């Protein structure tokens, strides 16, 4: 989001207005560096709304937040009490759709239309409910009746794609789904259906790519996570598969299929996900990324380290004491300072000299097409970054786009002089290439 560093989460969620613009901001916040803060604020809002009646505004905000977090039962509990707020009534209909209560959802979309929500959108969604109930002809008739007003909407192409798919025209369906994604790259259901169609035809790599893209922004569909996990398992990417199934269980602890698949993964692989180890690794990674300037050191020691290109505690674990003493004006007094600093944090100079190469990120595609490989090998200089961002890339040793996509936002933010403005610049440049940082 442009200017994300200036966004105050509480103001977005609890401000004077709450409509689609604010909901879109929340969607983006939930996949940003402010995701944890956003989830906490949404949870606090739900706690306030528990037991409340007659406050459409509070119930709408709490219900929409629950919907975006994938908590559909909670969302329905809040939104079913909303009487007049158009946004609340509409998102209750979306929630019922997610719960596969199609008859009720169709009625709720009609109620949203009468309450003043976007008439075209409500009609398209109603048609989708009819199709799910087996009334494909009626659904198509309803959609074609508003084609002149709706054809430029991603939802129109999605619904038409579903009708083609229901009638067995796979190629026609894919064409419409692709059109929907061209208009809205984050249309989760169109991406889900594209992934499913590709999996059906044995195009597993494309299926994985579409599933991952469908999960890059809320609301998250449990079916996408489950299917993605199964594809990862087929490719023996057990850590990635376990991650998907565990993620489902965080949303729905009673999801029987996810629980069963997770047991299968753990039984099949000796690489299953160890949560305690992952937390320890994350803490160590954060510690190693801390800038040396965060700590009190003499001016001489600090200047010597800057001259040697050593900026983080992690950098000190990859050099020897002799290499430090070889630095200009670096003596035993400065070395003693650094020894004490490292000992205080359970580290030592040179401890990672023989560290193995960093493992590949979990969601990296192993088999890239020539076109994708060309993009990944594109020099960072081609991105035309700002001076500050270019210096940070040089400091981190990142020379290609592919190397950049292997970094997480937290890893970048731990770099000296690298802030949220630079992070958003990189996100925007990657988005222009259809890419993103690791885990985003």
N, C-alpha and C positions, 0 to 999 in steps of 0.2 A: 504494500500500500504506500503510495507517495506520502512522505511526511510521517511515516509510522512512528518515528522517534518522538513526535510531539503529541501522539494520541494518548489521552487519559482514559483508561479502560472504564472507570466508574462513570465518567461523563457520557461515554457512548451507550452504556447499558442502562443508565438511570437518568439520562438527560431529559429535556423538555419534550423532545420528539422521539417517537419510536416507530419507524416505518421500514421499508425495504432498504433504504440507504444505510440506516443504522444496523440492520440485520446483516447486510453485506460487509460492513465494517467488522462486525463480530466474527463472521466467517473468516475473514482475513486475519484477525487477531488470534484466532484459535490455531493458526498454523504459522504464527510469528514468534519472535523471541518473547512476546508477552503472553504466550499461550497459558502458562501456569496461572498468572495473575487473572486472566480472563475466566478460566475455569473456576477459580476461587470466588470471583465476583458473581458468576452465574449460580454457583452453589449457594452462596449467601442469599441471593435473591429468592431461590427456591425455598430456603428455610423461612424467609419472611412470608412467603405466600401460602405456606401450609395452614390449612384451616380457614383461610380468608374467603369471604363470599362478597359478591357485589362490587369488587374493585377490578373492573375489566382491564385497566391499564397494568396493574401489578401482575395479574394472572396471565395476561398476554406476554409480558416480558419474561416471566418465569417459565411459561410453557414453551415459548419459542427457544429460549436458552436450553431447556431440556431436550427439545427436538434436535437442535444442532449438535448436542452432545451424544445423540443416539439413544437417549433415555425415553423411549416412546411411551411406555406406560405412565411415567411421571408426567410427560408432556400432555397426554390425553387427560390425566386427572386435573391438571390446571386449566387447560383450554376448554374442557367440556363445560366449565362454569362461566365462560365468556359469552355474553349475550349480544352485544352490539358492536364491539370493536372489530372492524373489517379484517385487520391483520390477524387478530386472535382467532376469528372464525375460520379464516383461510388456512392458517397453520394447524388448526385442529383437523381440517379435512386432509391435509398432507400427512398428519400423524396417523389418522385412520387408514390412509392409503398404505403407509409403511407397515401398519399392523395387519394388512391384508383384509380389512373389514370394508370391502368394496361398496356394498350397498349403502352403508352408513356414510362412507366417504363421498359418494355421489350426492347424497342429500346435503352433506355439509358444504360441498362446493356450491350447490345451489343457494344455500343459506348465505355463504360468503358473497355471492353475486348480488343477492338482494340487500346485503348489508353495505354494499358499495365498493367491494373489491373489484379489481380489474375483470371486466365481464368476459373478455376474450380468453384470458388465462383460465378462468373458472370453467368456461365451456370446454376448453381443451382437456383440462383435468377430468371433468365429468365424462368426456368421451373415453378417456383412458379407463375409468371405472366400468363403463359399459362393456368395453372390450374384455376386461378381466372377468366380467360376469358372463362372457360368451356371446354377447350381442355385438359381434364384429360389424355387421352391416349397419346397425343403428349408430355405432360409434363413427364409422366412416362418413355416414350421411351428415352427422352433426359437425364433423370437422370440415368437410367440404363446403358446408353452408356458410362458414366464416373464412374460407380460404383467402378471399381478397384482403381481409384485415389481418389475418394471422400468418400468412405464408412467410413473412420475414422473421418470424420468431423461431427460436431453437425448439421450443416445445411442440410447435406444429410439425416440424420435421421428425421429431422423436416419435410423436403419436402416429404419424403416417408410416414410419419405419416399423413400428410395432404391428400395425395392421398388415403390412406386407409380410412380415415374419409369420404372423398367425395364419396367413394364407399360403405359406410354404415358399414364398418368393424371397430366398435368402439374399440374392444379389441386390434386388430392389430395396430390401430392408437395410442392407449395409450402406447403400448409397444415401438413404435418408438419414441414418444414424451419423454418418460422416458429415453430412451437411449440418446436422444439429451441432456437432462438436466444432465445426468451422465457425459457427455463429457464437457458440458458448463453449470454450475449451474446458469448462468445469461443469458441464452438464452431466452429473453423476450417473443418471440412469441411461443416457445415450452411450456413455463410455462403458458402462456395465454391459449393455447389450452388444456393443461392438466387440468387447472382450469375449463374451460368450460365443458370438458367431465365429470369431477367429479360433477359439479353442475347439469348437465343433469341427472346423475344417483342418485341425492339426497345426495351426499357426500359433504355437505356444508362446513364442517370443513376443509376437504382436499382442497376444492375449494378456500376457504379463504386463506389457507396457500400458495397455488401456486400463487394466485393473488398478495399476499403481497410480495412473493419472486420475482415475475416479476417486481415489482415496486421498488426493492431495489437498482436498478442501471439504469441509463439512457441508451438508450432513453426510455421515458415513453410512454405507449400506453393509450390513452384516454379511449378506450374500457375496459381496465383492471380496471381503476379507477371507471368507471361508474358501472361495474358489481360488483366490490368489495363493492361499496357503497350500492347497492341493497341488497347484501347478509347481510351486517351489519344491514340494515334497517329491513330485515326479522327477524333478531335475536334481534330486539329492541335495538341495539347499536347505538342510534341516533347521538351521538356526532361523532362517527367514520364515520358514513354514511355522515353526513354533511361535515366533513373534506374532504372526497373523492370528493364530488360534487363541493365543493369550489375550490379544487385543479384543477379540470377540467376547471373551469371558469377562473382561473388565466392563464391557457394556451390558452383557447379559450372562451372569454367573450360572444360569440354568440352561444355557445353550448346549443341548446334549451332543449334537454333532461335533461342535468345536472341542468339547471335552474329550470325546472319543478319538478324534483325529490327533489331538495333542498327545494323548497316551500312546498312540501308534508311532508318532514321531519320536517320542522319548524312548520307546522300546526299540526302534529301528536304528537310531543313531547314537553314537557315543559323543556327539557334539551338541546335545540338547542344551537349551538355554538355562544358565545358572544365574538366577536373579541376584543373589548375594555377590557373586563374582562380578557381575555386570555393574552393580552399584560401586563396588570397590574400584573397578577399572575406571568408571566415570569420575570418581573422586580424585584418583591419581592423575587422570588426564587433565582435570581442571587445575590441580595443583601444579603440574608441570608447565601448564600454559600461563601461569601467573607472571606478570612482568617483574623483572628485578627492581624496577623503579618503585614498586609497591613497598619495598623494604628499606630500612634505614642503613645506608652504607656511606662510607667516606666518599668525598668528591673524587679522590684519586681512583678508588676502586671502580666507581661508577663510570668514569670517563674511560678507563682502560677497557672495561667490558664493552662499552659502546664502540670503541675503536676496533675491537675484535669481532664485532657483529654478534655479541651474545646478549640477548634481550630478555630471556625467560629462565625460570628455574630449570626447565627441561633442557635448555641449551647447555647449562652447566653440567648436566649428566652425560653429555656426549663429548666432553673434552677432558684431557688429563691435566693433572696439576702442573706437570712440566710444560704443557702447552700454554697454560695460563702464565707461568713464570717467564715464559719466552716473550710475552707481550711487553710492549714498550712501557716503561715506568711501573710495571706490575711487580711487586716484591712480596716478601714473606708476610708482611703486615696485612696487605690486601688479601693474600691467600688465607690467612687465619680468619679474617672477617667472613670470607665465603664459606669456609669449613663450618664455622659456627652457625651461619644462616641455614645451610643445608641440613645440618644435624638437627636443628630445631624443628624441621619439617619431615624428619625421617628419611632424608635423602643424603646422597654423597656425591662428590665431584667424580664424574666419569663412570657412574654406576650403569649407564646404558650404552656404553661404548660398543658392546657386542649385541645390542638389541636386534631382534629379527625384524625384517621389513614389515611395515604396518600391513595388517590384513586388508583385503579388499572390502569395501563397504557392503552391507547386507543387500542393498537393492540394486547393485550395479549389474547391468546386463552383461553377460559374459561373451555373447556372440553378437557383435555389431555388424551391421551392413556396411559396405564401403562408404556410403554417404554419411552414416552415423559416425564411423571411425574418422572421417575427414573433419567432421565438426569437433569431435573430441580432441583431435590433434591440432586444432586451430591455435595459433600462438595467442597468449594473453594480450599481447600488444595490439591485436586486431580488434579488441573490444573498446579501444579508445577510452580508457579509464581516466579518472582524475589523477592528479599528481599524487595525492595522498594514497589512493587505492593502489596505484602502480608501485609505490614504494613498499606498501604492505605485502603485495604479491611477491616482490623481489626478496623481502625479508623472510617470507615463508617458503621461498624456493619454488613457487608455483609458476610454471612457464607455459602451460597449456590449459585449454578449457576443461579437458578431461580431469586434470589434476585438481582444478578448482571444484568440480562437482563431487569430488571425494571428501571435501571438507564440510563440516557442519557449521551452522551459524555460530555456535558457542566457541568452536575452535578458532574461527576468524576473529571473533570479538575479544578473545584472549590475547591477540597480538597487539603489540605496542602501537599506540596512535590509531588503532582501527576502531571506529565507532559505528553507530547504527546508520549514520548517513552513508558511510562507505558500504555497509552491508546491504542497504536497500539499493544502492547503485549496482552492486554485483548481481543482486536478485533480478533487477530489471534487465540487465544485459543478458543474463542466462535465460530469462523468460522469452526474450526476443528470439532465442535459438531453440525454444521449446524444451529447455533444460531447467534444472533447479539444483540447489545445494543438497548435500546428503541429508536424508531423513525428512525432506520437505516435499 
